[in-house]
Amino acid sequence: MIRMVLCLGLSVLAVVMGLWTALLQSHNYERGLALNDLKERCSMIEAINGDQAAQILSSDSAPLPPEPKPATRSAPAPAPSAKDVASIAKLAPPAARSRGGAP
């Protein structure tokens, strides 16, 4: 008798579990279809956005203006020759000549 009750309980449990699995599978199938539809919509939106981005970049991007060149240091002025120093000393006022010839 106990063996018959246990077998009956196990078979009822197997049938209930099979029905629950079938219901869950049909629900998951519907959700899978909805998810697939959403994925296809997202793919279309990505394709449209990619095309629009390519159009914008092709029409809007122009060559960048050239970068300004960094300022180069000019070569130091050549040292004055003795002739130039003598001519500057002649032009200096007499007070500057007495202090060593510096202007």
KAQUI-V30990 format. One record per run of one state. SS is the DSSP state (hx for helix, st for strand, lp for the rest). FROM is the first residue (numbers start at 0). TO is the last residue. If there is no record, write none. Layout:
# KAQUI-V30990
((SS FROM TO) (SS FROM TO))
This chain:
# KAQUI-V30990
((lp 0 0) (hx 1 59) (lp 60 80) (hx 81 90) (lp 91 92) (hx 93 97) (lp 98 102))
